[in-house]
Amino acid sequence: MSEAAKNLFDNEDLDAKARAIAEARAQLDSGQGVSNDAVKAWLKDLAAGRRRPPPCG
């Protein structure tokens, strides 16, 4: 294996990462997120064997 490509994460696109983070923050700011409490409740149900659709934002 060449030194230039040791693994998948060596060539990280920092500009794409920054754009993705900015887009995610804008979505959260506009109310498109899912609350931590809703996710925790869903996960507790899954752990108890109660299957239901994941929470949506």
Buried (B, 14 or more C-beta within 10 A) or exposed (E): EEEEEEEEEEEEEEEEEEEEEEEEEEEEEEEEBEEEEBEEEBEEEEEEEEEEEEBEE
